[in-house]
C-alpha cells in the first residue's frame, strides 16, 4: 500500500461511521431521558474555605511511554474515591 | 409514644444555654422551642388555625389574619459561625438519635382534652375530631419526625406543574407510551423531605503520582513517544465546610438505587439553607406532606465524609495543575476535627411514575426544587422505538459508507 495508514484509517472510519452513529443516538436518548449521572455536586455547590495547602512533590523517575495521560488519571473526577480511603475523627 | 415525654426532654435541652462549639465536651446546641406539641396558637388571638402564605413567606392566622415572620435558624443557632473551631460532633436538638421508631404519635388536645393520633410518616399536624382545633408537632419527639428547621416552599404548584410539563414535553418522542398516556402534571405532590445540614472542620491528605512531559517524539504516523518525569505527590490541606446537605430518609439516601431514581432528587441540591427557619408544623398546611427522618448521624456520616473528600479533592486541583499529564490519587485520608449537624425539611415537588420492566418495578421521578424551581427528572424510555432509531441510523449510514469503504479497500489492494 502506498499510503497504508491514511487509506486504512479512512476505510475503518467508513465502516465504523454507521455503528458509531447508532451508538451515539442511543446513548444520547438514554442520557437525555434518564439523567442517570445527575447528582448533587458539593464540590461546586457548597461554600468552603481552604486553609494551609501544602504540596510535597518528589521526582522519582523518568520514563518513556506512548500513553497520552498518566495511567489511572482521576484528577478530573473528584467525586470518585481513590483506591484507599481512611476516615478518622476526634 | 406520647408527645408529653418528648416535650419534657426537649424543654430541658432548650433551657441549656447554646454551648460554645470549641469545647470538646460541648456536643449540643439547643434549638429554640417553637410553640408546643399540641394546639399551636396564633400569638395575636390564640386561634389554632394557622396557614403558611408562600408568596410572602409568612404564617397567617386564618381567624384574625395576623401575620408573623418565622425565626431564622441560622442566626438563632449561629450555624455559620466558628466552623474552624468545631471539635467533636455537635448536634442541634432535633438532630439527636432516634429513640423510638413508632410513627403514630398521640397528642392530647389542650382545647378539649381528647387524644388525637398523628401519623408522622406523612404529616405533623391533624385536626381534633371533637373541637376542631389544629394540633401540631413542633418540638422534638423521639422518632425523629420533627426537625430543627424547615425551608418553606417558594415555588407554587402551578409553577411546578409548568416546569414538569415542559420537562416531559421535551422528552415525549421516546417516552414509554404508558408514561405519556398517564402523564398528568396536576398529580405533582408537594413534599418536605428530611435532610441534615453539616458543617465540617476537616483536614485531608492525598497521596498519589503526577506526571510532567519533558519531550515527545513522533515514531510514525500512528505512534508518538513521550518522555515523562514521574513525581510522587502528597497534598495536605485544612477545610472549613459550611452547609453540606445529606439525605436522612433511608428510602432516598441510596442514589444508586435499583428501584427508584433517587439520584434525581439528590440532584435538586443545593438549597438556600441559610434561609431555613425554626420548624413549625403549620408550614405543611393542607397541601404538603412530610417524610420522617429514619437515619441517625452515625448512619449518614459516611455520606458526609464522601462529600468532604470530594470538596477537598476539587479544592486541591489548582495545586497540581502543573502536572499536565494528569494526577492519579491512590489514597485519601480525611480527619474530621469537628462537625455540626442540624436536621431540616426541604421542599420538593415530586411527580412519580412506576415502570415495570422485566418483572421489576422502578419508580421514575420528575422533581422540582421547591425554592429555586430547578427541575430534574427521569422519563421511562420506549426502548423499542429508541433502539429502532439507533439501528435505523446505523444501517442507513452504513448502506452509504460501507460500499465506499469496500471500493476503497479494493482499489488500495489493486494499487
Boltz contact constraints between the chains, C-beta under 6 A:
constraints:
  - contact:
      token1: [A, 1]
      token2: [B, 412]
      max_distance: 6.0
  - contact:
      token1: [A, 5]
      token2: [B, 221]
      max_distance: 6.0
  - contact:
      token1: [A, 5]
      token2: [B, 222]
      max_distance: 6.0
  - contact:
      token1: [A, 7]
      token2: [B, 412]
      max_distance: 6.0
  - contact:
      token1: [A, 11]
      token2: [B, 405]
      max_distance: 6.0
  - contact:
      token1: [A, 11]
      token2: [B, 408]
      max_distance: 6.0
  - contact:
      token1: [A, 11]
      token2: [B, 409]
      max_distance: 6.0
  - contact:
      token1: [A, 14]
      token2: [B, 401]
      max_distance: 6.0
  - contact:
      token1: [A, 14]
      token2: [B, 404]
      max_distance: 6.0
  - contact:
      token1: [A, 14]
      token2: [B, 405]
      max_distance: 6.0
  - contact:
      token1: [A, 15]
      token2: [B, 405]
      max_distance: 6.0
  - contact:
      token1: [A, 17]
      token2: [B, 397]
      max_distance: 6.0
  - contact:
      token1: [A, 17]
      token2: [B, 401]
      max_distance: 6.0
  - contact:
      token1: [A, 18]
      token2: [B, 394]
      max_distance: 6.0
  - contact:
      token1: [A, 18]
      token2: [B, 397]
      max_distance: 6.0
  - contact:
      token1: [A, 18]
      token2: [B, 398]
      max_distance: 6.0
  - contact:
      token1: [A, 19]
      token2: [B, 394]
      max_distance: 6.0
  - contact:
      token1: [A, 21]
      token2: [B, 393]
      max_distance: 6.0
  - contact:
      token1: [A, 21]
      token2: [B, 397]
      max_distance: 6.0
  - contact:
      token1: [A, 22]
      token2: [B, 390]
      max_distance: 6.0
  - contact:
      token1: [A, 22]
      token2: [B, 393]
      max_distance: 6.0
  - contact:
      token1: [A, 22]
      token2: [B, 394]
      max_distance: 6.0
  - contact:
      token1: [A, 25]
      token2: [B, 389]
      max_distance: 6.0
  - contact:
      token1: [A, 25]
      token2: [B, 390]
      max_distance: 6.0
  - contact:
      token1: [A, 25]
      token2: [B, 393]
      max_distance: 6.0
  - contact:
      token1: [A, 26]
      token2: [B, 390]
      max_distance: 6.0
  - contact:
      token1: [A, 29]
      token2: [B, 174]
      max_distance: 6.0
  - contact:
      token1: [A, 29]
      token2: [B, 386]
      max_distance: 6.0
  - contact:
      token1: [A, 33]
      token2: [B, 171]
      max_distance: 6.0
  - contact:
      token1: [A, 33]
      token2: [B, 379]
      max_distance: 6.0
  - contact:
      token1: [A, 33]
      token2: [B, 381]
      max_distance: 6.0
  - contact:
      token1: [A, 34]
      token2: [B, 378]
      max_distance: 6.0
  - contact:
      token1: [A, 35]
      token2: [B, 378]
      max_distance: 6.0
  - contact:
      token1: [A, 38]
      token2: [B, 263]
      max_distance: 6.0
  - contact:
      token1: [A, 38]
      token2: [B, 267]
      max_distance: 6.0
  - contact:
      token1: [A, 38]
      token2: [B, 376]
      max_distance: 6.0
  - contact:
      token1: [A, 39]
      token2: [B, 263]
      max_distance: 6.0
  - contact:
      token1: [A, 39]
      token2: [B, 266]
      max_distance: 6.0
  - contact:
      token1: [A, 39]
      token2: [B, 267]
      max_distance: 6.0
  - contact:
      token1: [A, 40]
      token2: [B, 266]
      max_distance: 6.0
  - contact:
      token1: [A, 40]
      token2: [B, 269]
      max_distance: 6.0
  - contact:
      token1: [A, 42]
      token2: [B, 244]
      max_distance: 6.0
  - contact:
      token1: [A, 42]
      token2: [B, 307]
      max_distance: 6.0
  - contact:
      token1: [A, 42]
      token2: [B, 310]
      max_distance: 6.0
  - contact:
      token1: [A, 42]
      token2: [B, 311]
      max_distance: 6.0
  - contact:
      token1: [A, 43]
      token2: [B, 310]
      max_distance: 6.0
  - contact:
      token1: [A, 43]
      token2: [B, 311]
      max_distance: 6.0
  - contact:
      token1: [A, 43]
      token2: [B, 314]
      max_distance: 6.0
  - contact:
      token1: [A, 45]
      token2: [B, 270]
      max_distance: 6.0
  - contact:
      token1: [A, 46]
      token2: [B, 244]
      max_distance: 6.0
  - contact:
      token1: [A, 47]
      token2: [B, 242]
      max_distance: 6.0
  - contact:
      token1: [A, 48]
      token2: [B, 239]
      max_distance: 6.0
  - contact:
      token1: [A, 48]
      token2: [B, 241]
      max_distance: 6.0
  - contact:
      token1: [A, 48]
      token2: [B, 311]
      max_distance: 6.0
  - contact:
      token1: [A, 49]
      token2: [B, 240]
      max_distance: 6.0
  - contact:
      token1: [A, 50]
      token2: [B, 237]
      max_distance: 6.0
  - contact:
      token1: [A, 50]
      token2: [B, 239]
      max_distance: 6.0
  - contact:
      token1: [A, 50]
      token2: [B, 315]
      max_distance: 6.0
  - contact:
      token1: [A, 51]
      token2: [B, 238]
      max_distance: 6.0
  - contact:
      token1: [A, 52]
      token2: [B, 238]
      max_distance: 6.0
  - contact:
      token1: [A, 53]
      token2: [B, 237]
      max_distance: 6.0
  - contact:
      token1: [A, 53]
      token2: [B, 319]
      max_distance: 6.0
  - contact:
      token1: [A, 54]
      token2: [B, 236]
      max_distance: 6.0
  - contact:
      token1: [A, 55]
      token2: [B, 235]
      max_distance: 6.0
  - contact:
      token1: [A, 55]
      token2: [B, 319]
      max_distance: 6.0
  - contact:
      token1: [A, 56]
      token2: [B, 234]
      max_distance: 6.0
  - contact:
      token1: [A, 57]
      token2: [B, 231]
      max_distance: 6.0
  - contact:
      token1: [A, 57]
      token2: [B, 233]
      max_distance: 6.0
  - contact:
      token1: [A, 58]
      token2: [B, 232]
      max_distance: 6.0
  - contact:
      token1: [A, 59]
      token2: [B, 229]
      max_distance: 6.0
  - contact:
      token1: [A, 59]
      token2: [B, 231]
      max_distance: 6.0
  - contact:
      token1: [A, 60]
      token2: [B, 230]
      max_distance: 6.0
  - contact:
      token1: [A, 60]
      token2: [B, 232]
      max_distance: 6.0
  - contact:
      token1: [A, 61]
      token2: [B, 230]
      max_distance: 6.0
  - contact:
      token1: [A, 62]
      token2: [B, 229]
      max_distance: 6.0
  - contact:
      token1: [A, 63]
      token2: [B, 228]
      max_distance: 6.0
  - contact:
      token1: [A, 63]
      token2: [B, 230]
      max_distance: 6.0
  - contact:
      token1: [A, 64]
      token2: [B, 225]
      max_distance: 6.0
  - contact:
      token1: [A, 64]
      token2: [B, 227]
      max_distance: 6.0
  - contact:
      token1: [A, 65]
      token2: [B, 226]
      max_distance: 6.0
  - contact:
      token1: [A, 65]
      token2: [B, 228]
      max_distance: 6.0
  - contact:
      token1: [A, 66]
      token2: [B, 225]
      max_distance: 6.0
  - contact:
      token1: [A, 69]
      token2: [B, 325]
      max_distance: 6.0
  - contact:
      token1: [A, 69]
      token2: [B, 326]
      max_distance: 6.0
  - contact:
      token1: [A, 70]
      token2: [B, 211]
      max_distance: 6.0
  - contact:
      token1: [A, 70]
      token2: [B, 325]
      max_distance: 6.0
  - contact:
      token1: [A, 70]
      token2: [B, 326]
      max_distance: 6.0
  - contact:
      token1: [A, 70]
      token2: [B, 328]
      max_distance: 6.0
  - contact:
      token1: [A, 72]
      token2: [B, 328]
      max_distance: 6.0
  - contact:
      token1: [A, 73]
      token2: [B, 326]
      max_distance: 6.0
  - contact:
      token1: [A, 73]
      token2: [B, 328]
      max_distance: 6.0
  - contact:
      token1: [A, 74]
      token2: [B, 328]
      max_distance: 6.0
  - contact:
      token1: [A, 74]
      token2: [B, 329]
      max_distance: 6.0
  - contact:
      token1: [A, 75]
      token2: [B, 326]
      max_distance: 6.0
  - contact:
      token1: [A, 75]
      token2: [B, 327]
      max_distance: 6.0
  - contact:
      token1: [A, 78]
      token2: [B, 310]
      max_distance: 6.0
  - contact:
      token1: [A, 78]
      token2: [B, 313]
      max_distance: 6.0
  - contact:
      token1: [A, 78]
      token2: [B, 314]
      max_distance: 6.0
  - contact:
      token1: [A, 79]
      token2: [B, 310]
      max_distance: 6.0
  - contact:
      token1: [A, 82]
      token2: [B, 329]
      max_distance: 6.0
  - contact:
      token1: [A, 82]
      token2: [B, 330]
      max_distance: 6.0
  - contact:
      token1: [A, 82]
      token2: [B, 331]
      max_distance: 6.0
  - contact:
      token1: [A, 82]
      token2: [B, 332]
      max_distance: 6.0
  - contact:
      token1: [A, 83]
      token2: [B, 330]
      max_distance: 6.0
  - contact:
      token1: [A, 84]
      token2: [B, 331]
      max_distance: 6.0
  - contact:
      token1: [A, 85]
      token2: [B, 332]
      max_distance: 6.0
  - contact:
      token1: [A, 86]
      token2: [B, 333]
      max_distance: 6.0
  - contact:
      token1: [A, 87]
      token2: [B, 305]
      max_distance: 6.0
  - contact:
      token1: [A, 87]
      token2: [B, 334]
      max_distance: 6.0
  - contact:
      token1: [A, 88]
      token2: [B, 335]
      max_distance: 6.0
  - contact:
      token1: [A, 89]
      token2: [B, 336]
      max_distance: 6.0
  - contact:
      token1: [A, 90]
      token2: [B, 87]
      max_distance: 6.0
  - contact:
      token1: [A, 90]
      token2: [B, 88]
      max_distance: 6.0
  - contact:
      token1: [A, 90]
      token2: [B, 337]
      max_distance: 6.0
